[in-house]
Amino acid sequence: MSTLPHPSQLGEASTWPDDAVEVGRILGAWGIQGEIRIKPLSADPQALFSTKRWHLHWMPVAPGVVEPVRRLLKVIRAREHGEGIVAKVEGLDDRDLAQALAGASLAVPRSSFPTPEDGEYYWVDLIGMDVVNREGVPLGRVEGLIETGPHCVLRLVGTDRPDERLIPFVDAYVDAVDRAQGRITVDWDPAD
């Protein structure tokens, strides 16, 4: 049976940043020296590599534990490994302690993300934007995105229909993304 880590072993107590974005989940231990396996929540895990300080949100399964543990993890090293990431963090030197963290979420401040290239966007920046067509007809609000392989699809909710509206996030349909206005303009018939 694994021993639960004492919060003091996991770095400093963490105040959750206002712009925190969940970027990964701990899958468990990797190796015998306390490294952790991480499943990034994006196909491009660069947000995890953009900072050496990750915010951990973890709800230990232990008698009497009713509050989640939030700690600031200091990353010693991190690397891609297969479809995930393997990382070593300060103060975590035991496999059982690393395994006990399985299911914990990792977040980084949005402000630490690498600057995207022109025409590239982080999903987190698109979620919540209003979508209108070229005539200014509201089509909905971005609730999420779906990764289909060749491209992403905007998942819209709201305005005029009870079901979701799906619009491919490709140049053929997306005319403009205005982050300052929180609006995406698309070439789309409101009847579709």
C-alpha positions as CSV (number, residue, x, y, z in Angstrom):
1,M,0.0,0.0,0.0
2,S,1.4,3.4,-0.9
3,T,2.1,6.1,1.6
4,L,0.4,9.4,1.0
5,P,2.8,12.3,0.6
6,H,2.7,14.9,3.2
7,P,1.9,18.3,1.5
8,S,5.1,19.8,2.8
9,Q,7.0,17.3,0.5
10,L,5.3,18.6,-2.5
11,G,6.6,22.2,-2.6
12,E,5.1,25.4,-1.3
13,A,1.4,26.0,-0.6
14,S,-0.1,27.4,-3.8
15,T,-2.5,30.3,-4.3
16,W,-4.3,29.4,-7.5
17,P,-3.5,32.0,-10.2
18,D,-6.4,34.0,-11.6
19,D,-5.4,32.9,-15.1
20,A,-4.7,29.3,-14.2
21,V,-5.3,26.8,-17.1
22,E,-5.4,23.1,-16.5
23,V,-2.8,21.6,-18.9
24,G,-2.3,18.1,-17.7
25,R,-3.2,15.2,-15.4
26,I,-0.8,13.0,-13.4
27,L,-1.1,9.4,-14.5
28,G,1.2,8.0,-11.8
29,A,4.8,7.2,-11.2
30,W,7.5,6.6,-13.8
31,G,10.6,4.7,-12.6
32,I,11.6,4.2,-9.0
33,Q,12.9,7.7,-8.1
34,G,9.7,9.7,-7.9
35,E,9.3,10.9,-11.4
36,I,5.7,11.4,-12.6
37,R,3.9,10.5,-15.8
38,I,1.7,13.2,-17.2
39,K,-1.1,13.2,-19.8
40,P,-1.1,16.6,-21.4
41,L,-4.6,18.0,-22.2
42,S,-3.4,19.3,-25.5
43,A,-1.9,17.8,-28.6
44,D,0.9,20.3,-28.2
45,P,2.2,20.2,-24.6
46,Q,4.3,23.4,-24.8
47,A,2.4,25.1,-22.0
48,L,3.9,22.5,-19.6
49,F,7.4,23.3,-20.9
50,S,6.9,27.0,-20.8
51,T,7.5,27.3,-17.0
52,K,9.3,25.4,-14.3
53,R,6.5,26.0,-11.8
54,W,3.3,23.9,-12.0
55,H,0.3,24.3,-9.8
56,L,-0.9,21.0,-8.4
57,H,-4.6,20.4,-7.5
58,W,-4.9,17.0,-5.7
59,M,-7.7,15.4,-3.6
60,P,-5.9,12.7,-1.6
61,V,-8.0,9.6,-0.8
62,A,-7.4,9.3,2.9
63,P,-9.5,9.2,6.0
64,G,-10.4,12.6,7.3
65,V,-9.2,14.5,4.2
66,V,-11.9,16.8,3.0
67,E,-9.9,19.7,1.4
68,P,-7.9,19.5,-1.8
69,V,-4.2,20.0,-1.7
70,R,-2.9,22.8,-3.8
71,R,0.9,23.0,-4.1
72,L,3.4,24.8,-6.3
73,L,5.7,22.2,-7.8
74,K,9.2,23.2,-8.9
75,V,10.1,21.3,-12.0
76,I,13.7,20.0,-12.2
77,R,13.3,18.4,-15.6
78,A,10.5,17.4,-18.0
79,R,10.6,15.6,-21.3
80,E,8.2,14.2,-23.8
81,H,7.9,10.4,-23.6
82,G,5.6,8.7,-26.1
83,E,2.3,10.4,-26.0
84,G,2.9,11.9,-22.5
85,I,5.4,13.7,-20.4
86,V,7.8,12.4,-17.7
87,A,8.9,15.0,-15.1
88,K,11.0,15.2,-12.0
89,V,9.8,17.7,-9.4
90,E,11.6,19.0,-6.3
91,G,10.8,17.1,-3.1
92,L,9.3,14.0,-4.8
93,D,11.9,11.3,-4.6
94,D,9.8,8.1,-4.0
95,R,7.8,6.0,-6.4
96,D,5.0,5.4,-3.9
97,L,4.6,9.1,-3.3
98,A,4.5,9.8,-7.0
99,Q,2.0,7.0,-7.6
100,A,-0.3,8.4,-4.9
101,L,-0.6,11.6,-7.0
102,A,-2.4,9.8,-9.9
103,G,-5.4,11.8,-10.9
104,A,-4.1,15.1,-9.7
105,S,-4.4,18.0,-12.1
106,L,-1.6,20.4,-13.2
107,A,-2.2,24.0,-14.1
108,V,0.0,26.8,-15.3
109,P,-0.8,30.5,-15.6
110,R,-2.1,31.5,-19.0
111,S,0.4,34.4,-18.9
112,S,3.3,31.8,-19.0
113,F,2.1,30.2,-22.3
114,P,4.5,30.6,-25.3
115,T,3.3,33.3,-27.7
116,P,1.4,31.7,-30.5
117,E,2.4,32.4,-34.1
118,D,0.1,34.6,-36.3
119,G,-3.1,32.7,-37.1
120,E,-2.5,30.2,-34.2
121,Y,-4.7,30.1,-31.1
122,Y,-4.8,28.3,-27.8
123,W,-8.2,26.6,-27.3
124,V,-8.5,28.3,-23.9
125,D,-8.5,31.6,-25.7
126,L,-11.3,30.6,-28.1
127,I,-13.6,29.1,-25.5
128,G,-16.3,31.7,-24.5
129,M,-16.0,33.7,-27.7
130,D,-19.1,34.7,-29.6
131,V,-19.4,33.5,-33.1
132,V,-21.1,35.5,-35.9
133,N,-21.4,35.0,-39.6
134,R,-20.3,37.6,-42.2
135,E,-23.7,39.3,-41.9
136,G,-23.3,39.7,-38.2
137,V,-25.9,37.0,-37.3
138,P,-25.1,35.4,-33.9
139,L,-24.4,31.7,-34.3
140,G,-23.5,30.9,-30.7
141,R,-20.7,30.9,-28.2
142,V,-17.7,28.6,-28.3
143,E,-18.3,25.9,-25.6
144,G,-15.3,23.8,-26.5
145,L,-13.4,22.4,-29.4
146,I,-13.1,18.9,-30.8
147,E,-9.8,17.5,-32.2
148,T,-10.6,15.5,-35.3
149,G,-7.1,14.8,-36.5
150,P,-6.7,17.0,-39.6
151,H,-8.3,20.1,-37.9
152,C,-10.3,21.3,-34.9
153,V,-14.0,21.9,-34.8
154,L,-15.7,24.7,-32.8
155,R,-18.5,23.4,-30.6
156,L,-21.1,26.2,-30.3
157,V,-24.0,26.5,-27.9
158,G,-26.7,29.1,-27.5
159,T,-28.6,31.8,-29.4
160,D,-31.2,30.2,-31.6
161,R,-31.1,26.4,-31.2
162,P,-31.2,23.8,-28.4
163,D,-28.5,21.6,-29.9
164,E,-24.9,22.2,-30.6
165,R,-23.6,23.8,-33.8
166,L,-20.3,22.4,-35.1
167,I,-18.1,24.6,-37.4
168,P,-14.7,23.5,-38.7
169,F,-11.9,25.8,-37.4
170,V,-10.3,26.1,-40.8
171,D,-9.5,29.1,-43.1
172,A,-12.3,28.0,-45.5
173,Y,-14.9,28.9,-42.8
174,V,-13.1,31.2,-40.3
175,D,-12.7,34.8,-41.6
176,A,-11.3,36.4,-38.4
177,V,-10.6,35.9,-34.7
178,D,-10.8,39.1,-32.7
179,R,-9.5,38.3,-29.2
180,A,-10.0,41.9,-28.1
181,Q,-13.7,41.8,-29.0
182,G,-14.1,38.2,-28.0
183,R,-15.6,37.4,-31.5
184,I,-15.0,34.9,-34.3
185,T,-16.4,35.8,-37.7
186,V,-17.2,32.8,-40.0
187,D,-18.6,32.1,-43.4
188,W,-21.6,30.1,-42.3
189,D,-25.3,29.9,-43.0
190,P,-27.4,30.3,-39.8
191,A,-29.7,27.5,-41.1
192,D,-26.9,25.0,-40.9
